[in-house]
Amino acid sequence: MRDLIRQGDILFKPLAADRDLADGATTLAEVSGKVIAKGEVTGHAHRISEGAATIIEARRAWGALSQATGTRYLRVHETATVAHEEHKPVTLLPGLYEIMQAREYDYVREVTRRVVD
């Protein structure tokens, strides 16, 4: 596996191919816009500032309903730059990436929590 690419609290995990996507019970839906993640505290956003990329959201069917699973992917069609107001830009080469939220472990409370940007 190639190394994770990090920008603040967001990680991009390179995937080998479409077969690395979620199982067959999950469908994928294209998400409109260029914002990958928005900060809960500052309102700043990780966004595609240059290049061509598509944000994809995994969805699972529950009877007649479809609900997001929380797993998102980024398909980079041509070299793309991800920008954020508080972090250096990162460049992503064409390919498929899983978008992940960084987590931290609190040893005192013995819990894992999302890193908040």
N, C-alpha and C positions, 0 to 999 in steps of 0.2 A: 504494500500500500504506500502511496506517496504521502508526503507530509501534509498535515493540515495547514491551511492558510488562515491566519487570524487577523482580524481588524477589531480591536477593542473586545467587546463581549460576543462578537459574532465569529463563528468558525466556518470555513468552507472545506468540506471533505471531498476530495476528488474521487469520483467513481469510475470504474473501468468501462462500463457500458450501461445501456438501458436495462440489462438484466439485473443490475444491482438496485433497481428501483423496488418499491414495495411489492408485496405479493399480488397474485391475480385478482383477489377480491377488492383491490383498491383501484380506483380510477384516478386519473390525473387531470387537473383543471388549470388552465393558464390564468394567472392572476394579472390584472391590468395594472399598469404603472411601473415605475422604476424603483420604488422604495422597498428595500429588502427587510428592514426592521427599523422601528422608530423607538427612540429612547423614552423610557417611562418618566424619567426625572427631568431631563433637559429639553425633550422634544426634538433633539437632533436626530438625524436619520442616516442610516447606511443606505446609499442609493447608487444605482448605476449612473455614472456621469458621462461616460464615453463608451462607445462600442455597442454591440448588439447582444442582448441576452433576454431570456424569458424566465420569469419566476413561475414555478409550477407547484401547485398544492396537491398533496395526496388526499383523496376523499374515499370514504368507505360507505357502501350502501347499507342502510338499516331498513329493510323492508322497502317502502316507497320513498323513504327519505335518504338524503345524501348528506354526510357530515364530514367536516375537515378532521383529519387525524392528528394534525399538529406537525406533520412532517412536510417540509418544503424543500424544493430543489431549485437549482439555477442552471439552466442550459445556456451556455455561452456560445453564441454563433460565430462571433468574431471577437478578437481580443478586447476585453472590457476592463474598465477602471471602476472600482468601487470607492466612493468618496464618503467622508464623514467630517463634520466640523471639528472634532477633537482628535482625530487620528490621521496618520499618513495614509495616502491613497494606496490601494493594493491593486495589482494587475492580475487578472485571471485569463489564462489561455483558453482557447476553445475547448469545450468538453462539458461534462456533466458533473455537478457538485451538489452534495447535500448541504443545506444550510442548517447549522447547528447553533444553539445558544450555549455559551460557556456556563459552566456550573462550578460551584465551590463547595467545599465540605467544611462545616462548622464542627470542630472536634469537641467543643464544650457541650453543644446541644445535640450532637450526633445526628445531624440532618444535612442533606444536600439541598442547595438552593441555587436558583438561577442568578448569574451575575447581572446586576442592573446597571445600565449605562446612564 
